[in-house]
Amino acid sequence: MTDHATTPGPAAHQKIDTSVPHSARIWNYWLGGKDNYPVDEQAGDAYTELFPGIVTIARSSRAFLRRNITYLVAEAGIRQFLDVGTGLPTADNTHEVAQRIAPETRIVYVDNDPMVLSHARALLYSTPEGATAYVDSNVLDPDRILTAAAETLDLGKPTALILSNILGHVADTEQARSIVDSLLGALPSGSYLSVNDGSRGIDPVFERAQDGYNESGAVPYNLRTVDEITSYFDGLELLDPGVVSVPLWRPESTDPAPQIIAEHGGLARKP
C-alpha cells in the first residue's frame, strides 16, 4: 500500500463542535452513514420533514460522481484526480471508483473540516500502484490547495478537478467562478472539470427548506440557477448531455428511471 499525506494545516487542530449541525455530517446522515452527531440527525430530520427529496438529491449526486469518475478513467484515460470538498468518506469514494479500473490512479482529497480530517485514514488507503493524499485546506484558498496537491500529483499531466456540492458554500457567484478558474488554470490541456451543485428555480419546496437550513447556524449553502452552474464551464468543451439534472447525466441501465431534481452538474474537458 502506498500512502502520501500532506502535513495538516491549522484547521486540523480545531475542536470538533458537536453543538452546531455541519453540512458534511448531515450529508453523511442522508447517505446512510454513521459519522454524525445527534445535532446533525436533528437538522437532517427537520430538513427532510420539509423536503423528503433531499435524500434523493444526496444519493443522486453520489451516483453522478461515480459515473463521472468511471468515464474519466475508463474512457478519457485520466489517472489523476483533485477532489475538493470531498466530505466524509462513504461508499464509492473517488479513489475506490478510480482504482478499481486503473490501480495506478493518484487522488488528492481536499477538505477543512476537523471531523473529516479525523477520518482521513479511511481515505488514505490506496492500491500499491497508486496513491491517495489528504490536504487540509479551504476551497477559498486555491493557491494552497495547488501547492499541497503538487506533492502527490504531477500537475503537468491531465488531471480531473472534482467540485461536488462545494461551490454552493461560496457565497458570491463571481468568487466561486474565480476559484474554479484558479484551480483549473493550473492544470494542462486535456484536464477535466466535474461540477455538481444544488440548483435554484426547479423546486420551490427545496428552496424553502434550504433557506431554513441556512438560518440554523450551520455553514450556509447557496443554491444557484442552472445558468450560473453552467457558467463554471465557460471556455471548456462540455461533454454530452451538457449541464443537466444529475440523474439525466449518462444514466446506466441499472439506474432508476431518471427524473429531474434540483441538483445540476456536468463534465467538461479543458482544450
N, C-alpha and C positions, 0 to 999 in steps of 0.2 A: 504494500500500500504506500502511495506517495502523497503526503500532505504538505502543503505550503501555506503558512498563515502569516499575515502581517501583524505587526505589533498593534495592539488595541490602542485607540486614541482615548481622549478624556471621557467620552461618553461611556466607555466600557466600565468605568468605575462609579457610575451613577447608581443610586439605590433604586431598586425596582419599586415603584409606587403602586401598591395594591388597592389604594383607596379611590383611584380615578380609572375609569374604563380606558382601554387602549385599543386602537384600531387593529393592530396585528393580532392581539389576543382574541378580540371579538371575531375577527375573520377566521381565526383558527377554530373558534367555537362553532361558527356556522358551517365549517367544513367537517365537523365531527371530531375535531382534535381535543386533546386533554390539557393543552398548555395554556390555561386561562384561569382566572380567579372568579369568585362569586360576583364581584362588581362587573366583570365583563359579561358573565352569563345574564345578569340582570339587565344590562344595557342591551345585550343581544336579543333577549326575550322581549323587552319593551319595543325594540325596533320591529321584530317580526310580528308583534301584535298589530302594529300599524301597517306593515308591509311584509307579508309572508314570502313574497317573491324574492327577498334579499338572499335567501338560501340558494335559490336557483341561480341568481346572479353570481354568487361566490363560486359555486361549483362549475358554472358555465365558463367563468373566467379561467379557472384552473384547466379545464378541458381545452380551451382556446390556446393557452400557453403550451400545453402538451403537443397539440397539433402543429403549432409554430415550430417548436424545437425539433420535432420529428422531421418536418420538411427541411429545416435548415441543415440538419446533419445528414439525412439520407439523400436529399436531392440537391441541395446547394453546396454541400461539401464543407460546411463550416465546422471548425474544430476548436473555436474559442468563443466563450460567452462572458459578457459582463452584465450581471443581473443586479440591477439597482433597486433597492426597496424590496428585497426578497421576502421579508416577513418570517414568521416562524416555520420551521420545517414541517411538512406534511407529506402525503404520498405524492410520488412523481415530482420530486424536486428537479430543477433544471439538470443537475449533474446526473441524476439517475436516468432520466429520459435520454439524455445525450450519450452517456457512456454505455448504455445498453446497445446502442447502434454502433458507436465508434469509441472503444475504450480509451483511446488516446486523447480524448477531448479534455480541454482545460477550462475551468469555470472559476470566476471570481464573483462572490456574492457580496453585496453592499447593504448595510443597514446600520442604524444608530440607536436601536433600542436595546437596553441592557439585558432584557429577558431573551431577546433574540441572540445576543452575544453569549449568554449562558448556555444556549443550545447549539452554539456554533460547532461543537464537537460532532454533533449529528450531521451537520452539513459537510464536514471536512473529510469524510470518508471518500476515498477515490479508488478507482482501479489502479493497479501498479503502473499502467502505461500512461495514465492521465494525471491530472492534479485538480484540487479544489483549494480555494482560499477564501477567507472572510475578511472584509475591510470594514472597520468601524468608522463610518463617516455619514454625513448628512447629504441628501440629494442636492442641497443648496450649495455644496462645495465641490463642484465638478473637478477642479484642479487637483484637490487632494485625492479624489476618487481615482483619477487617471494615474497620478503618481504612484499610488499604492497598487493599483491593478497591474502596472507595468512590472512589478516584482514577480508576477506569475504568468502574465500574458505577454506575447510579442505583439505590441500594438502596431507594428508594421505589417502585420498579416490580417486578412479579413476577419472581423470579429462581429458577433451578433450582440447588439445592445438591447437588453430587455428592460422595459419600463412598464411593469404591470401594476396598475392601480396605485401608482405612487405620485404621478403628476397632479392628481387631484388634491394632494396635500400642499401644493404650492399655490398660494392664494391668488397671485396675479398671473393671468394667462401669458402675458408677454414675458414674464420672468421664466415661466415654465418652458416656453419656446426657446429662450436663451440658454437654458440648461441643456435642452436636447441638442441645440446647435453646438454648444461647447463640448459635450461628450462625443457626439458623432463627428465633429470636426477633427478630432484627434485620431480618428480611425480611417484606414485607407479605402480606396475604391474597392468594391466587392464586399464591403461590410453591410450589415443589415440592421434595421431598426424595427423592433416589435413594441407596439404601444397598445394598451387597452385600459379604458377608464369608464367610470360611471357617466352616463350621458343625460343631459337635460333636454326637455322638450319631447320626451317619449311617454313618460308615465307620471302624472301629477301626484299620485299616491306615494310613489318612491321619493319624489322631491319633497313632499311634506315630511316624510319620515326622516330624510336626510337633514332637513333643516332642524328638526327636533334633536337629532343626534348631535349636530354641531353646537347646540346650546347646552349639552350635557356636561361639559367640562373636558371632554375628550378633544384630541387634536382635530380641528375641522377638516373635512374632506369636501372639496368643491366640485360639484357636478358641472360638466361643460357640454356645450352643444356639439352636435356631430361635426359641424363645420370647424369648430375650434379644435376638436381632436384631430380632424383631418389635416389641419394646418401644421401639425407637428411633422408631417411627411413632405412638406414643401421642398421641391428640388430633388426628390428621390423618385425611384421607379417603383410605384406601388404594384404589388402582385395582385392578381385577380383573387377575390372579387372586390378589392378595394377596402375602404373603411366601412364596415358593416356591423350590425348587431352580432356579437361574438358567436352565437350558435350557428350563424349563417356562413362563418368563415370555414370553408372546406370541410363540412361535416363528414364524419366517417359513417360507413354503412351500419355500424353498430350503435351509433348515437341515437338518442330520442329524436323524434321529428322536430326539426329546428323551428324555433319561434322567436319573434322579435322581442328582445328585452332591452332594458335601459343600460346596456353595457356595450360600448362600441370599441372596435380595435381594428388593426391592420398590420401588415408586414410589408416592408419596402427595402429595396436594395440601393445602396449608395453608388451612383455611377462613377 
